[in-house]
Amino acid sequence: MPIPNPALLGATRGLLWLILGLIVASALLVVGVEIALLVAWPEVTAAFQDSPELFEVTALRFPVSVLMLLLAAILGAGAYMIRQLQALVASAATDPFIAANAARLRRVGWALVAIQLLAIPLQWTARCIAKAGSDFGDMGGISLEGLLAILLAFVLAAVFEQGAAMRDELEGTV
């Protein structure tokens, strides 16, 4: 079976690698910031003492650590999702309608569910840290786009599963 659009698949592979690199860099940044905060907390509190966006900085050590942990978990789920998509794109060049791709899409859907669920405590934690109306306090929360992406991933998984079953059935009759 010929590759449907090799240029598009190549561009998609490159974009997925770029996104994965950005996720890894972001995760390293989050870990680095958390380590820096643990080491230099007194200096951080002094620097942000009069911040117009944050509440009393001296009481924020635990919520900030929770926020960093949630961000790291979201980035981990995002990296897992991108790896599943990379495997899907790699197999799409030869044979997209296989059971493994249906399973990959289902895992993408579950990673998206995890991201949406982690976004709930992320939003609550950000609101505990930042004052109302600040950009920082508005981060996280469930998004309509995220819910639609979850539905799309699970529906596509079912379509791929059905396509693989139909093809297996057709090969069995020939």
VOBA-1610 file (N, C-alpha, C; in pm, whole numbers, padded with zeros to 5 digits, always signed):
BEGIN
Met+00085-00118+00000Met+00000+00000+00000Met+00090+00124+00000Pro+00071+00215-00095Pro+00156+00334-00101Pro+00125+00433+00012Ile+00224+00513+00044Ile+00207+00616+00146Ile+00110+00720+00092Pro+00002+00753+00167Pro-00099+00846+00116Pro-00044+00984+00083Asn+00030+01044+00170Asn+00087+01177+00147Asn+00217+01185+00226Pro+00328+01145+00162Pro+00454+01139+00237Pro+00500+01275+00291Ala+00471+01383+00220Ala+00511+01516+00269Ala+00435+01551+00397Leu+00306+01522+00399Leu+00224+01551+00517Leu+00269+01466+00636Leu+00296+01338+00611Leu+00341+01251+00720Leu+00478+01297+00772Gly+00565+01338+00683Gly+00696+01387+00726Gly+00684+01514+00808Ala+00598+01606+00764Ala+00577+01729+00840Ala+00515+01699+00976Thr+00424+01604+00979Thr+00361+01565+01106Thr+00463+01505+01201Arg+00549+01417+01147Arg+00655+01360+01232Arg+00743+01469+01291Gly+00784+01563+01206Gly+00868+01672+01254Gly+00799+01757+01360Leu+00674+01787+01337Leu+00597+01868+01433Leu+00580+01794+01566Leu+00555+01664+01560Leu+00541+01587+01683Leu+00673+01583+01761Trp+00785+01572+01691Trp+00915+01575+01759Trp+00939+01712+01822Leu+00901+01818+01752Leu+00915+01953+01806Leu+00831+01969+01932Ile+00707+01925+01926Ile+00618+01935+02043Ile+00673+01854+02159Leu+00722+01733+02131Leu+00779+01650+02237Leu+00901+01719+02299Gly+00985+01779+02216Gly+01101+01853+02267Gly+01059+01969+02356Leu+00954+02041+02316Leu+00906+02152+02398Leu+00849+02103+02531Ile+00780+01989+02527Ile+00725+01932+02650Ile+00838+01891+02744Val+00940+01825+02691Val+01053+01783+02774Val+01125+01905+02831Ala+01147+02006+02748Ala+01212+02129+02797Ala+01128+02195+02906Ser+00997+02196+02888Ser+00908+02254+02989Ser+00913+02174+03118Ala+00915+02042+03107Ala+00924+01957+03226Ala+01055+01981+03300Leu+01163+01992+03226Leu+01292+02021+03290Leu+01290+02158+03359Leu+01225+02253+03296Leu+01212+02387+03356Leu+01131+02380+03486Val+01020+02306+03484Val+00937+02292+03604Val+01018+02228+03717Val+01091+02122+03685Val+01172+02056+03788Val+01281+02151+03838Gly+01344+02223+03747Gly+01447+02318+03786Gly+01393+02429+03874Val+01276+02480+03839Val+01214+02585+03920Val+01179+02532+04059Glu+01127+02411+04065Glu+01091+02354+04195Glu+01215+02336+04282Ile+01324+02288+04223Ile+01448+02273+04299Ile+01498+02410+04345Ala+01495+02507+04255Ala+01539+02642+04292Ala+01453+02701+04403Leu+01323+02676+04397Leu+01234+02727+04501Leu+01265+02662+04636Leu+01294+02533+04634Leu+01326+02464+04759Leu+01456+02517+04819Val+01551+02545+04735Val+01682+02590+04781Val+01679+02737+04823Ala+01609+02819+04746Ala+01616+02964+04767Ala+01482+03025+04810Trp+01404+02953+04888Trp+01271+03003+04926Trp+01277+03138+04998Pro+01369+03160+05092Pro+01371+03292+05158Pro+01394+03407+05059Glu+01481+03388+04962Glu+01506+03491+04863Glu+01384+03513+04774Val+01313+03406+04743Val+01192+03416+04660Val+01086+03495+04735Thr+01066+03464+04860Thr+00964+03537+04937Thr+00998+03685+04948Ala+01126+03716+04962Ala+01167+03857+04970Ala+01143+03928+04837Ala+01170+03859+04727Ala+01155+03921+04595Ala+01009+03945+04558Phe+00921+03856+04602Phe+00780+03866+04564Phe+00690+03918+04677Gln+00748+03972+04781Gln+00671+04016+04898Gln+00563+04118+04862Asp+00591+04210+04774Asp+00495+04315+04738Asp+00433+04291+04600Ser+00421+04166+04558Ser+00366+04135+04427Ser+00218+04171+04419Pro+00177+04239+04312Pro+00035+04274+04298Pro-00050+04154+04256Glu+00014+04046+04212Glu-00063+03932+04162Glu-00073+03817+04261Leu+00018+03808+04356Leu+00021+03694+04448Leu-00028+03733+04586Phe-00085+03634+04656Phe-00124+03653+04795Phe+00002+03654+04882Glu-00014+03646+05010Glu+00098+03646+05104Glu+00198+03537+05065Val+00313+03577+05017Val+00411+03486+04959Val+00468+03390+05061Thr+00483+03430+05184Thr+00544+03342+05284Thr+00460+03218+05310Ala+00330+03222+05282Ala+00242+03107+05306Ala+00221+03022+05181Leu+00296+03048+05076Leu+00270+02982+04949Leu+00362+02864+04917Arg+00450+02828+05007Arg+00547+02723+04974Arg+00478+02592+04935Phe+00383+02546+05012Phe+00315+02420+04980Phe+00231+02431+04853Pro+00146+02534+04836Pro+00068+02542+04712Pro+00154+02553+04587Val+00266+02622+04595Val+00354+02634+04479Val+00415+02498+04446Ser+00452+02421+04546Ser+00505+02286+04523Ser+00399+02196+04461Val+00277+02206+04508Val+00166+02129+04450Val+00145+02170+04304Leu+00150+02300+04278Leu+00134+02350+04142Leu+00241+02292+04050Met+00364+02291+04095Met+00474+02237+04014Met+00455+02087+03990Leu+00410+02016+04091Leu+00386+01872+04076Leu+00275+01847+03974Leu+00168+01925+03980Leu+00058+01910+03884Leu+00104+01943+03742Leu+00184+02048+03729Leu+00236+02083+03596Leu+00324+01971+03542Ala+00407+01913+03627Ala+00493+01802+03583Ala+00409+01682+03540Ala+00303+01652+03613Ala+00216+01540+03578Ala+00144+01565+03445Ile+00098+01687+03424Ile+00032+01722+03298Ile+00130+01710+03182Leu+00252+01759+03202Leu+00354+01748+03096Leu+00390+01602+03070Gly+00393+01519+03174Gly+00419+01376+03156Gly+00310+01309+03074Ala+00185+01342+03104Ala+00073+01287+03026Ala+00079+01337+02881Gly+00118+01462+02863Gly+00131+01516+02729Gly+00241+01447+02650Ala+00355+01419+02714Ala+00465+01348+02648Ala+00422+01207+02610Tyr+00351+01139+02699Tyr+00300+01005+02670Tyr+00206+01008+02549Met+00119+01108+02545Met+00025+01121+02434Met+00099+01144+02302Ile+00200+01231+02304Ile+00276+01258+02182Ile+00349+01133+02134Arg+00402+01054+02225Arg+00469+00928+02185Arg+00370+00832+02120Gln+00248+00827+02171Gln+00146+00742+02109Gln+00113+00793+01968Leu+00103+00923+01953Leu+00074+00981+01821Leu+00190+00957+01725Gln+00313+00962+01775Gln+00428+00934+01689Gln+00423+00790+01637Ala+00389+00697+01723Ala+00379+00557+01680Ala+00265+00541+01580Leu+00156+00611+01601Leu+00042+00605+01508Leu+00081+00659+01372Val+00149+00772+01369Val+00190+00832+01242Val+00291+00742+01171Ala+00381+00681+01246Ala+00479+00591+01186Ala+00411+00472+01119Ser+00309+00419+01181Ser+00240+00304+01121Ser+00145+00347+01010Ala+00103+00472+01011Ala+00011+00521+00907Ala+00079+00522+00771Ala+00210+00529+00769Ala+00282+00529+00642Ala+00271+00394+00572Thr+00247+00288+00648Thr+00238+00155+00587Thr+00098+00095+00597Asp+00041+00100+00716Asp-00087+00032+00736Asp-00160+00094+00855Pro-00246+00193+00833Pro-00309+00262+00946Pro-00415+00181+01020Phe-00492+00099+00949Phe-00605+00032+01013Phe-00564-00102+01072Ile-00494-00091+01185Ile-00454-00209+01262Ile-00502-00190+01405Ala-00515-00301+01474Ala-00566-00296+01612Ala-00474-00214+01702Ala-00344-00216+01675Ala-00250-00140+01758Ala-00279+00009+01751Asn-00319+00059+01635Asn-00350+00202+01623Asn-00478+00238+01698Ala-00574+00148+01699Ala-00694+00172+01778Ala-00658+00182+01926Ala-00569+00093+01970Ala-00524+00096+02110Ala-00446+00225+02139Arg-00365+00269+02043Arg-00289+00394+02062Arg-00384+00512+02076Leu-00485+00518+01992Leu-00581+00627+02000Leu-00658+00624+02132Arg-00688+00506+02178Arg-00756+00494+02308Arg-00665+00544+02420Arg-00535+00512+02412Arg-00441+00562+02513Arg-00427+00714+02504Val-00432+00769+02383Val-00432+00915+02368Val-00555+00973+02439Gly-00670+00911+02419Gly-00792+00957+02485Gly-00779+00955+02636Trp-00721+00848+02691Trp-00704+00840+02837Trp-00602+00942+02887Ala-00499+00969+02808Ala-00403+01073+02847Ala-00472+01209+02850Leu-00559+01233+02754Leu-00635+01359+02751Leu-00729+01368+02872Val-00789+01256+02910Val-00874+01254+03030Val-00788+01290+03152Ala-00670+01230+03162Ala-00582+01260+03276Ala-00546+01408+03280Ile-00517+01465+03165Ile-00481+01607+03159Ile-00598+01693+03206Gln-00719+01661+03161Gln-00835+01739+03203Gln-00861+01724+03352Leu-00845+01604+03406Leu-00865+01583+03549Leu-00759+01655+03632Leu-00635+01655+03584Leu-00528+01726+03655Leu-00546+01877+03646Ala-00615+01924+03544Ala-00637+02068+03528Ala-00732+02124+03634Ile-00813+02038+03694Ile-00907+02085+03797Ile-00831+02128+03923Pro-00748+02040+03983Pro-00673+02088+04100Pro-00568+02194+04063Leu-00521+02193+03939Leu-00428+02297+03895Leu-00494+02434+03903Gln-00619+02442+03856Gln-00692+02568+03862Gln-00715+02611+04007Trp-00756+02519+04090Trp-00781+02550+04230Trp-00653+02599+04298Thr-00541+02531+04271Thr-00414+02569+04332Thr-00369+02706+04283Ala-00383+02731+04153Ala-00344+02862+04099Ala-00428+02973+04161Arg-00556+02946+04184Arg-00641+03048+04247Arg-00607+03069+04394Cys-00552+02968+04458Cys-00507+02985+04596Cys-00381+03070+04604Ile-00304+03070+04497Ile-00176+03141+04495Ile-00193+03285+04448Ala-00272+03303+04342Ala-00280+03435+04278Ala-00408+03508+04314Lys-00402+03637+04307Lys-00519+03720+04335Lys-00616+03713+04218Ala-00742+03735+04247Ala-00847+03731+04144Ala-00816+03829+04033Gly-00842+03786+03911Gly-00822+03871+03794Gly-00684+03865+03735Ser-00590+03800+03803Ser-00456+03790+03746Ser-00452+03677+03644Asp-00361+03689+03548Asp-00348+03584+03446Asp-00308+03451+03509Phe-00224+03456+03609Phe-00177+03335+03676Phe-00293+03261+03744Gly-00384+03335+03802Gly-00498+03275+03871Gly-00599+03212+03778Asp-00590+03243+03650Asp-00685+03189+03552Asp-00635+03062+03484Met-00520+03009+03523Met-00468+02889+03456Met-00543+02765+03501Gly-00543+02664+03414Gly-00603+02536+03447Gly-00753+02534+03424Gly-00816+02430+03473Gly-00959+02412+03456Gly-00992+02328+03334Ile-01111+02278+03333Ile-01156+02195+03221Ile-01187+02285+03102Ser-01147+02239+02984Ser-01172+02318+02863Ser-01264+02241+02768Leu-01345+02315+02697Leu-01433+02255+02597Leu-01351+02187+02488Glu-01241+02251+02447Glu-01155+02190+02344Glu-01098+02057+02392Gly-01059+02051+02518Gly-01007+01927+02574Gly-01111+01817+02576Leu-01233+01851+02614Leu-01341+01752+02615Leu-01371+01703+02474Leu-01371+01793+02378Leu-01394+01753+02238Leu-01281+01665+02187Ala-01157+01695+02226Ala-01043+01613+02185Ala-01055+01471+02243Ile-01103+01462+02367Ile-01124+01330+02428Ile-01226+01251+02348Leu-01338+01313+02319Leu-01441+01244+02239Leu-01388+01202+02104Leu-01314+01291+02039Leu-01259+01261+01908Leu-01163+01143+01915Ala-01077+01139+02016Ala-00981+01029+02029Ala-01052+00896+02047Phe-01154+00891+02132Phe-01224+00765+02155Phe-01308+00723+02034Val-01369+00819+01966Val-01446+00786+01845Val-01352+00735+01736Leu-01239+00802+01717Leu-01143+00756+01616Leu-01087+00619+01652Ala-01068+00591+01780Ala-01022+00459+01821Ala-01124+00353+01779Ala-01251+00382+01800Ala-01355+00287+01759Ala-01357+00270+01607Val-01338+00380+01533Val-01335+00372+01387Val-01217+00287+01342Phe-01100+00310+01399Phe-00982+00232+01362Phe-01000+00085+01398Glu-01062+00060+01512Glu-01087-00078+01554Glu-01181-00148+01456Gln-01286-00077+01416Gln-01381-00132+01319Gln-01315-00152+01183Gly-01233-00057+01142Gly-01161-00070+01015Gly-01067-00189+01014Ala-00998-00211+01124Ala-00907-00326+01135Ala-00986-00456+01132Ala-01100-00459+01201Ala-01183-00580+01202Ala-01239-00608+01063Met-01284-00505+00994Met-01338-00523+00858Met-01230-00574+00763Arg-01111-00519+00776Arg-01004-00563+00688Arg-00962-00706+00718Asp-00958-00743+00846Asp-00926-00881+00884Asp-01032-00975+00829Glu-01157-00934+00836Glu-01268-01015+00784Glu-01256-01031+00632Leu-01224-00921+00565Leu-01209-00924+00419Leu-01093-01014+00378Glu-00982-01006+00450Glu-00866-01092+00418Glu-00898-01238+00444Gly-00986-01265+00539Gly-01024-01403+00568Gly-01113-01463+00461Thr-01185-01378+00388Thr-01275-01429+00284Thr-01207-01442+00149Val-01092-01380+00131Val-01025-01384+00001Val-00941-01506-00015
//
